[in-house]
Amino acid sequence: MKTIICGDVVPGCHTMIRAETEADLLHKVSDHIRTAHQLNVTPKLLEKARGQIRDAAPSDAGSQ
Ligand SMILES: [Zn+2]
């Protein structure tokens, strides 16, 4: 599970976004930035976002 805080890319936003994979996460982030912030998602912005991705510890949702 990967997470990103939108505010690490777009200052002032507290939205946290989660996804299973980095690719999926970047996709969701682009979507959020486009719709919520009405910003153009440039390769540079995506690059910045990629640098802010964290691995989320799988908390207590552990059923195998
Ligand atoms: Zn945001």
PDB file of the backbone (N, CA, C, O) and the ligand in Angstrom, with CONECT records:
HET     ZN  A 101       1
ATOM      1  N   MET A   1       0.842  -1.204   0.000  1.00  0.00           N
ATOM      2  CA  MET A   1       0.000   0.000   0.000  1.00  0.00           C
ATOM      3  C   MET A   1       0.872   1.247   0.000  1.00  0.00           C
ATOM      4  O   MET A   1       1.792   1.382   0.807  1.00  0.00           O
ATOM      5  N   LYS A   2       0.565   2.157  -0.921  1.00  0.00           N
ATOM      6  CA  LYS A   2       1.327   3.406  -1.008  1.00  0.00           C
ATOM      7  C   LYS A   2       0.416   4.564  -0.632  1.00  0.00           C
ATOM      8  O   LYS A   2      -0.785   4.538  -0.899  1.00  0.00           O
ATOM      9  N   THR A   3       0.994   5.565  -0.017  1.00  0.00           N
ATOM     10  CA  THR A   3       0.216   6.755   0.322  1.00  0.00           C
ATOM     11  C   THR A   3       0.989   8.009  -0.066  1.00  0.00           C
ATOM     12  O   THR A   3       2.211   8.004  -0.213  1.00  0.00           O
ATOM     13  N   ILE A   4       0.227   9.073  -0.222  1.00  0.00           N
ATOM     14  CA  ILE A   4       0.849  10.369  -0.461  1.00  0.00           C
ATOM     15  C   ILE A   4      -0.059  11.432   0.142  1.00  0.00           C
ATOM     16  O   ILE A   4      -1.284  11.316   0.103  1.00  0.00           O
ATOM     17  N   ILE A   5       0.548  12.450   0.690  1.00  0.00           N
ATOM     18  CA  ILE A   5      -0.213  13.598   1.160  1.00  0.00           C
ATOM     19  C   ILE A   5      -0.170  14.630   0.034  1.00  0.00           C
ATOM     20  O   ILE A   5       0.902  15.054  -0.398  1.00  0.00           O
ATOM     21  N   CYS A   6      -1.322  15.013  -0.416  1.00  0.00           N
ATOM     22  CA  CYS A   6      -1.370  15.956  -1.521  1.00  0.00           C
ATOM     23  C   CYS A   6      -0.600  17.232  -1.184  1.00  0.00           C
ATOM     24  O   CYS A   6       0.035  17.828  -2.053  1.00  0.00           O
ATOM     25  N   GLY A   7      -0.660  17.645   0.081  1.00  0.00           N
ATOM     26  CA  GLY A   7       0.010  18.869   0.493  1.00  0.00           C
ATOM     27  C   GLY A   7       1.516  18.857   0.282  1.00  0.00           C
ATOM     28  O   GLY A   7       2.145  19.915   0.267  1.00  0.00           O
ATOM     29  N   ASP A   8       2.103  17.674   0.119  1.00  0.00           N
ATOM     30  CA  ASP A   8       3.532  17.603  -0.191  1.00  0.00           C
ATOM     31  C   ASP A   8       3.808  18.006  -1.625  1.00  0.00           C
ATOM     32  O   ASP A   8       4.944  18.285  -2.007  1.00  0.00           O
ATOM     33  N   VAL A   9       2.743  18.029  -2.408  1.00  0.00           N
ATOM     34  CA  VAL A   9       2.888  18.402  -3.815  1.00  0.00           C
ATOM     35  C   VAL A   9       2.225  19.755  -4.071  1.00  0.00           C
ATOM     36  O   VAL A   9       2.785  20.626  -4.735  1.00  0.00           O
ATOM     37  N   VAL A  10       1.020  19.904  -3.528  1.00  0.00           N
ATOM     38  CA  VAL A  10       0.276  21.147  -3.647  1.00  0.00           C
ATOM     39  C   VAL A  10       0.104  21.700  -2.222  1.00  0.00           C
ATOM     40  O   VAL A  10      -0.766  21.251  -1.476  1.00  0.00           O
ATOM     41  N   PRO A  11       0.937  22.672  -1.858  1.00  0.00           N
ATOM     42  CA  PRO A  11       0.926  23.178  -0.485  1.00  0.00           C
ATOM     43  C   PRO A  11      -0.470  23.602  -0.033  1.00  0.00           C
ATOM     44  O   PRO A  11      -1.208  24.255  -0.770  1.00  0.00           O
ATOM     45  N   GLY A  12      -0.812  23.214   1.196  1.00  0.00           N
ATOM     46  CA  GLY A  12      -2.079  23.640   1.771  1.00  0.00           C
ATOM     47  C   GLY A  12      -3.185  22.623   1.679  1.00  0.00           C
ATOM     48  O   GLY A  12      -4.252  22.820   2.259  1.00  0.00           O
ATOM     49  N   CYS A  13      -2.957  21.533   0.961  1.00  0.00           N
ATOM     50  CA  CYS A  13      -3.993  20.518   0.835  1.00  0.00           C
ATOM     51  C   CYS A  13      -3.709  19.381   1.799  1.00  0.00           C
ATOM     52  O   CYS A  13      -2.573  18.917   1.895  1.00  0.00           O
ATOM     53  N   HIS A  14      -4.716  18.933   2.505  1.00  0.00           N
ATOM     54  CA  HIS A  14      -4.503  17.892   3.517  1.00  0.00           C
ATOM     55  C   HIS A  14      -5.029  16.535   3.088  1.00  0.00           C
ATOM     56  O   HIS A  14      -5.122  15.610   3.895  1.00  0.00           O
ATOM     57  N   THR A  15      -5.365  16.424   1.844  1.00  0.00           N
ATOM     58  CA  THR A  15      -5.910  15.159   1.363  1.00  0.00           C
ATOM     59  C   THR A  15      -4.842  14.077   1.329  1.00  0.00           C
ATOM     60  O   THR A  15      -3.743  14.275   0.810  1.00  0.00           O
ATOM     61  N   MET A  16      -5.190  12.931   1.894  1.00  0.00           N
ATOM     62  CA  MET A  16      -4.287  11.785   1.774  1.00  0.00           C
ATOM     63  C   MET A  16      -4.863  10.819   0.750  1.00  0.00           C
ATOM     64  O   MET A  16      -6.057  10.520   0.750  1.00  0.00           O
ATOM     65  N   ILE A  17      -3.993  10.346  -0.111  1.00  0.00           N
ATOM     66  CA  ILE A  17      -4.432   9.441  -1.167  1.00  0.00           C
ATOM     67  C   ILE A  17      -3.687   8.121  -0.998  1.00  0.00           C
ATOM     68  O   ILE A  17      -2.489   8.088  -0.716  1.00  0.00           O
ATOM     69  N   ARG A  18      -4.431   7.041  -1.180  1.00  0.00           N
ATOM     70  CA  ARG A  18      -3.850   5.701  -1.023  1.00  0.00           C
ATOM     71  C   ARG A  18      -4.086   4.871  -2.263  1.00  0.00           C
ATOM     72  O   ARG A  18      -5.089   5.044  -2.955  1.00  0.00           O
ATOM     73  N   ALA A  19      -3.180   3.989  -2.539  1.00  0.00           N
ATOM     74  CA  ALA A  19      -3.386   3.050  -3.639  1.00  0.00           C
ATOM     75  C   ALA A  19      -2.485   1.843  -3.435  1.00  0.00           C
ATOM     76  O   ALA A  19      -1.546   1.871  -2.639  1.00  0.00           O
ATOM     77  N   GLU A  20      -2.788   0.792  -4.165  1.00  0.00           N
ATOM     78  CA  GLU A  20      -2.011  -0.445  -4.031  1.00  0.00           C
ATOM     79  C   GLU A  20      -0.620  -0.313  -4.626  1.00  0.00           C
ATOM     80  O   GLU A  20       0.357  -0.821  -4.076  1.00  0.00           O
ATOM     81  N   THR A  21      -0.545   0.370  -5.750  1.00  0.00           N
ATOM     82  CA  THR A  21       0.745   0.476  -6.436  1.00  0.00           C
ATOM     83  C   THR A  21       1.095   1.933  -6.686  1.00  0.00           C
ATOM     84  O   THR A  21       0.241   2.818  -6.636  1.00  0.00           O
ATOM     85  N   GLU A  22       2.375   2.158  -6.958  1.00  0.00           N
ATOM     86  CA  GLU A  22       2.851   3.507  -7.225  1.00  0.00           C
ATOM     87  C   GLU A  22       2.161   4.085  -8.464  1.00  0.00           C
ATOM     88  O   GLU A  22       1.766   5.251  -8.476  1.00  0.00           O
ATOM     89  N   ALA A  23       2.022   3.266  -9.494  1.00  0.00           N
ATOM     90  CA  ALA A  23       1.399   3.735 -10.737  1.00  0.00           C
ATOM     91  C   ALA A  23      -0.043   4.164 -10.484  1.00  0.00           C
ATOM     92  O   ALA A  23      -0.497   5.203 -10.963  1.00  0.00           O
ATOM     93  N   ASP A  24      -0.743   3.338  -9.722  1.00  0.00           N
ATOM     94  CA  ASP A  24      -2.129   3.632  -9.409  1.00  0.00           C
ATOM     95  C   ASP A  24      -2.236   4.907  -8.574  1.00  0.00           C
ATOM     96  O   ASP A  24      -3.135   5.725  -8.768  1.00  0.00           O
ATOM     97  N   LEU A  25      -1.299   5.050  -7.646  1.00  0.00           N
ATOM     98  CA  LEU A  25      -1.293   6.217  -6.780  1.00  0.00           C
ATOM     99  C   LEU A  25      -1.073   7.494  -7.598  1.00  0.00           C
ATOM    100  O   LEU A  25      -1.771   8.491  -7.414  1.00  0.00           O
ATOM    101  N   LEU A  26      -0.105   7.445  -8.491  1.00  0.00           N
ATOM    102  CA  LEU A  26       0.178   8.624  -9.312  1.00  0.00           C
ATOM    103  C   LEU A  26      -1.027   8.971 -10.180  1.00  0.00           C
ATOM    104  O   LEU A  26      -1.317  10.140 -10.435  1.00  0.00           O
ATOM    105  N   HIS A  27      -1.707   7.948 -10.618  1.00  0.00           N
ATOM    106  CA  HIS A  27      -2.912   8.161 -11.407  1.00  0.00           C
ATOM    107  C   HIS A  27      -3.982   8.888 -10.578  1.00  0.00           C
ATOM    108  O   HIS A  27      -4.603   9.848 -11.034  1.00  0.00           O
ATOM    109  N   LYS A  28      -4.173   8.406  -9.367  1.00  0.00           N
ATOM    110  CA  LYS A  28      -5.172   9.027  -8.482  1.00  0.00           C
ATOM    111  C   LYS A  28      -4.780  10.450  -8.118  1.00  0.00           C
ATOM    112  O   LYS A  28      -5.626  11.342  -8.058  1.00  0.00           O
ATOM    113  N   VAL A  29      -3.490  10.656  -7.875  1.00  0.00           N
ATOM    114  CA  VAL A  29      -3.011  11.990  -7.521  1.00  0.00           C
ATOM    115  C   VAL A  29      -3.254  12.963  -8.669  1.00  0.00           C
ATOM    116  O   VAL A  29      -3.728  14.079  -8.456  1.00  0.00           O
ATOM    117  N   SER A  30      -2.930  12.536  -9.879  1.00  0.00           N
ATOM    118  CA  SER A  30      -3.154  13.410 -11.038  1.00  0.00           C
ATOM    119  C   SER A  30      -4.618  13.786 -11.137  1.00  0.00           C
ATOM    120  O   SER A  30      -4.980  14.936 -11.388  1.00  0.00           O
ATOM    121  N   ASP A  31      -5.435  12.788 -10.934  1.00  0.00           N
ATOM    122  CA  ASP A  31      -6.874  13.007 -10.991  1.00  0.00           C
ATOM    123  C   ASP A  31      -7.314  14.034  -9.954  1.00  0.00           C
ATOM    124  O   ASP A  31      -8.067  14.960 -10.254  1.00  0.00           O
ATOM    125  N   HIS A  32      -6.833  13.850  -8.738  1.00  0.00           N
ATOM    126  CA  HIS A  32      -7.181  14.749  -7.643  1.00  0.00           C
ATOM    127  C   HIS A  32      -6.686  16.165  -7.929  1.00  0.00           C
ATOM    128  O   HIS A  32      -7.418  17.135  -7.732  1.00  0.00           O
ATOM    129  N   ILE A  33      -5.449  16.280  -8.390  1.00  0.00           N
ATOM    130  CA  ILE A  33      -4.869  17.604  -8.639  1.00  0.00           C
ATOM    131  C   ILE A  33      -5.642  18.319  -9.745  1.00  0.00           C
ATOM    132  O   ILE A  33      -5.888  19.523  -9.674  1.00  0.00           O
ATOM    133  N   ARG A  34      -6.015  17.561 -10.755  1.00  0.00           N
ATOM    134  CA  ARG A  34      -6.776  18.156 -11.858  1.00  0.00           C
ATOM    135  C   ARG A  34      -8.148  18.624 -11.412  1.00  0.00           C
ATOM    136  O   ARG A  34      -8.570  19.734 -11.736  1.00  0.00           O
ATOM    137  N   THR A  35      -8.849  17.770 -10.664  1.00  0.00           N
ATOM    138  CA  THR A  35     -10.236  18.102 -10.323  1.00  0.00           C
ATOM    139  C   THR A  35     -10.330  19.014  -9.105  1.00  0.00           C
ATOM    140  O   THR A  35     -11.101  19.973  -9.105  1.00  0.00           O
ATOM    141  N   ALA A  36      -9.547  18.719  -8.063  1.00  0.00           N
ATOM    142  CA  ALA A  36      -9.680  19.493  -6.835  1.00  0.00           C
ATOM    143  C   ALA A  36      -8.950  20.824  -6.906  1.00  0.00           C
ATOM    144  O   ALA A  36      -9.387  21.811  -6.314  1.00  0.00           O
ATOM    145  N   HIS A  37      -7.846  20.850  -7.624  1.00  0.00           N
ATOM    146  CA  HIS A  37      -7.038  22.075  -7.648  1.00  0.00           C
ATOM    147  C   HIS A  37      -7.046  22.769  -8.996  1.00  0.00           C
ATOM    148  O   HIS A  37      -6.525  23.875  -9.144  1.00  0.00           O
ATOM    149  N   GLN A  38      -7.637  22.115  -9.969  1.00  0.00           N
ATOM    150  CA  GLN A  38      -7.672  22.659 -11.317  1.00  0.00           C
ATOM    151  C   GLN A  38      -6.299  23.094 -11.795  1.00  0.00           C
ATOM    152  O   GLN A  38      -6.118  24.170 -12.365  1.00  0.00           O
ATOM    153  N   LEU A  39      -5.345  22.221 -11.542  1.00  0.00           N
ATOM    154  CA  LEU A  39      -3.982  22.469 -11.999  1.00  0.00           C
ATOM    155  C   LEU A  39      -3.656  21.523 -13.132  1.00  0.00           C
ATOM    156  O   LEU A  39      -4.225  20.438 -13.255  1.00  0.00           O
ATOM    157  N   ASN A  40      -2.735  21.959 -13.945  1.00  0.00           N
ATOM    158  CA  ASN A  40      -2.233  21.113 -15.015  1.00  0.00           C
ATOM    159  C   ASN A  40      -1.244  20.119 -14.420  1.00  0.00           C
ATOM    160  O   ASN A  40      -0.311  20.520 -13.724  1.00  0.00           O
ATOM    161  N   VAL A  41      -1.431  18.851 -14.680  1.00  0.00           N
ATOM    162  CA  VAL A  41      -0.498  17.858 -14.164  1.00  0.00           C
ATOM    163  C   VAL A  41       0.639  17.678 -15.165  1.00  0.00           C
ATOM    164  O   VAL A  41       0.514  16.969 -16.164  1.00  0.00           O
ATOM    165  N   THR A  42       1.733  18.333 -14.868  1.00  0.00           N
ATOM    166  CA  THR A  42       2.895  18.285 -15.753  1.00  0.00           C
ATOM    167  C   THR A  42       3.802  17.132 -15.336  1.00  0.00           C
ATOM    168  O   THR A  42       3.712  16.646 -14.209  1.00  0.00           O
ATOM    169  N   PRO A  43       4.669  16.698 -16.234  1.00  0.00           N
ATOM    170  CA  PRO A  43       5.642  15.664 -15.867  1.00  0.00           C
ATOM    171  C   PRO A  43       6.470  16.075 -14.649  1.00  0.00           C
ATOM    172  O   PRO A  43       6.832  15.240 -13.820  1.00  0.00           O
ATOM    173  N   LYS A  44       6.758  17.350 -14.557  1.00  0.00           N
ATOM    174  CA  LYS A  44       7.529  17.868 -13.433  1.00  0.00           C
ATOM    175  C   LYS A  44       6.771  17.664 -12.113  1.00  0.00           C
ATOM    176  O   LYS A  44       7.340  17.275 -11.093  1.00  0.00           O
ATOM    177  N   LEU A  45       5.470  17.943 -12.179  1.00  0.00           N
ATOM    178  CA  LEU A  45       4.624  17.780 -10.997  1.00  0.00           C
ATOM    179  C   LEU A  45       4.546  16.315 -10.592  1.00  0.00           C
ATOM    180  O   LEU A  45       4.597  15.979  -9.408  1.00  0.00           O
ATOM    181  N   LEU A  46       4.423  15.464 -11.576  1.00  0.00           N
ATOM    182  CA  LEU A  46       4.381  14.028 -11.311  1.00  0.00           C
ATOM    183  C   LEU A  46       5.690  13.549 -10.702  1.00  0.00           C
ATOM    184  O   LEU A  46       5.710  12.698  -9.812  1.00  0.00           O
ATOM    185  N   GLU A  47       6.763  14.106 -11.195  1.00  0.00           N
ATOM    186  CA  GLU A  47       8.084  13.764 -10.670  1.00  0.00           C
ATOM    187  C   GLU A  47       8.160  14.127  -9.197  1.00  0.00           C
ATOM    188  O   GLU A  47       8.671  13.365  -8.376  1.00  0.00           O
ATOM    189  N   LYS A  48       7.649  15.291  -8.887  1.00  0.00           N
ATOM    190  CA  LYS A  48       7.641  15.764  -7.511  1.00  0.00           C
ATOM    191  C   LYS A  48       6.785  14.838  -6.647  1.00  0.00           C
ATOM    192  O   LYS A  48       7.169  14.462  -5.539  1.00  0.00           O
ATOM    193  N   ALA A  49       5.631  14.484  -7.175  1.00  0.00           N
ATOM    194  CA  ALA A  49       4.720  13.596  -6.447  1.00  0.00           C
ATOM    195  C   ALA A  49       5.396  12.257  -6.186  1.00  0.00           C
ATOM    196  O   ALA A  49       5.300  11.708  -5.088  1.00  0.00           O
ATOM    197  N   ARG A  50       6.081  11.736  -7.201  1.00  0.00           N
ATOM    198  CA  ARG A  50       6.733  10.433  -7.056  1.00  0.00           C
ATOM    199  C   ARG A  50       7.724  10.438  -5.897  1.00  0.00           C
ATOM    200  O   ARG A  50       7.888   9.437  -5.199  1.00  0.00           O
ATOM    201  N   GLY A  51       8.377  11.575  -5.703  1.00  0.00           N
ATOM    202  CA  GLY A  51       9.349  11.676  -4.621  1.00  0.00           C
ATOM    203  C   GLY A  51       8.714  11.712  -3.242  1.00  0.00           C
ATOM    204  O   GLY A  51       9.404  11.543  -2.236  1.00  0.00           O
ATOM    205  N   GLN A  52       7.402  11.930  -3.183  1.00  0.00           N
ATOM    206  CA  GLN A  52       6.713  12.059  -1.893  1.00  0.00           C
ATOM    207  C   GLN A  52       5.948  10.799  -1.495  1.00  0.00           C
ATOM    208  O   GLN A  52       5.316  10.759  -0.439  1.00  0.00           O
ATOM    209  N   ILE A  53       6.006   9.801  -2.318  1.00  0.00           N
ATOM    210  CA  ILE A  53       5.256   8.573  -2.028  1.00  0.00           C
ATOM    211  C   ILE A  53       5.865   7.835  -0.838  1.00  0.00           C
ATOM    212  O   ILE A  53       7.082   7.679  -0.735  1.00  0.00           O
ATOM    213  N   ARG A  54       4.999   7.393   0.041  1.00  0.00           N
ATOM    214  CA  ARG A  54       5.460   6.610   1.196  1.00  0.00           C
ATOM    215  C   ARG A  54       4.840   5.232   1.174  1.00  0.00           C
ATOM    216  O   ARG A  54       3.772   5.011   0.604  1.00  0.00           O
ATOM    217  N   ASP A  55       5.535   4.320   1.807  1.00  0.00           N
ATOM    218  CA  ASP A  55       4.962   2.991   2.006  1.00  0.00           C
ATOM    219  C   ASP A  55       4.130   3.020   3.280  1.00  0.00           C
ATOM    220  O   ASP A  55       4.624   3.378   4.348  1.00  0.00           O
ATOM    221  N   ALA A  56       2.887   2.647   3.160  1.00  0.00           N
ATOM    222  CA  ALA A  56       2.030   2.601   4.328  1.00  0.00           C
ATOM    223  C   ALA A  56       2.166   1.225   4.968  1.00  0.00           C
ATOM    224  O   ALA A  56       2.098   0.195   4.296  1.00  0.00           O
ATOM    225  N   ALA A  57       2.357   1.236   6.266  1.00  0.00           N
ATOM    226  CA  ALA A  57       2.363  -0.041   6.962  1.00  0.00           C
ATOM    227  C   ALA A  57       0.958  -0.628   6.904  1.00  0.00           C
ATOM    228  O   ALA A  57      -0.018   0.064   7.193  1.00  0.00           O
ATOM    229  N   PRO A  58       0.855  -1.867   6.541  1.00  0.00           N
ATOM    230  CA  PRO A  58      -0.473  -2.484   6.539  1.00  0.00           C
ATOM    231  C   PRO A  58      -0.946  -2.594   7.980  1.00  0.00           C
ATOM    232  O   PRO A  58      -0.488  -3.461   8.725  1.00  0.00           O
ATOM    233  N   SER A  59      -1.845  -1.733   8.366  1.00  0.00           N
ATOM    234  CA  SER A  59      -2.204  -1.599   9.779  1.00  0.00           C
ATOM    235  C   SER A  59      -2.909  -2.836  10.323  1.00  0.00           C
ATOM    236  O   SER A  59      -2.316  -3.911  10.402  1.00  0.00           O
ATOM    237  N   ASP A  60      -4.152  -2.682  10.689  1.00  0.00           N
ATOM    238  CA  ASP A  60      -4.823  -3.830  11.309  1.00  0.00           C
ATOM    239  C   ASP A  60      -5.773  -4.516  10.348  1.00  0.00           C
ATOM    240  O   ASP A  60      -6.603  -5.333  10.748  1.00  0.00           O
ATOM    241  N   ALA A  61      -5.640  -4.171   9.070  1.00  0.00           N
ATOM    242  CA  ALA A  61      -6.531  -4.771   8.080  1.00  0.00           C
ATOM    243  C   ALA A  61      -5.953  -6.065   7.539  1.00  0.00           C
ATOM    244  O   ALA A  61      -6.052  -6.352   6.346  1.00  0.00           O
ATOM    245  N   GLY A  62      -5.353  -6.838   8.421  1.00  0.00           N
ATOM    246  CA  GLY A  62      -4.609  -7.983   7.953  1.00  0.00           C
ATOM    247  C   GLY A  62      -5.375  -9.308   7.923  1.00  0.00           C
ATOM    248  O   GLY A  62      -5.365 -10.058   8.899  1.00  0.00           O
ATOM    249  N   SER A  63      -6.018  -9.583   6.833  1.00  0.00           N
ATOM    250  CA  SER A  63      -6.568 -10.930   6.633  1.00  0.00           C
ATOM    251  C   SER A  63      -5.922 -11.505   5.395  1.00  0.00           C
ATOM    252  O   SER A  63      -6.001 -10.920   4.315  1.00  0.00           O
ATOM    253  N   GLN A  64      -5.289 -12.642   5.551  1.00  0.00           N
ATOM    254  CA  GLN A  64      -4.564 -13.221   4.411  1.00  0.00           C
ATOM    255  C   GLN A  64      -5.468 -14.140   3.611  1.00  0.00           C
ATOM    256  O   GLN A  64      -5.035 -14.718   2.615  1.00  0.00           O
TER     257      GLN A  64
HETATM  258 ZN    ZN A 101      -5.069  18.238  -2.950  1.00  0.00          ZN2+
END
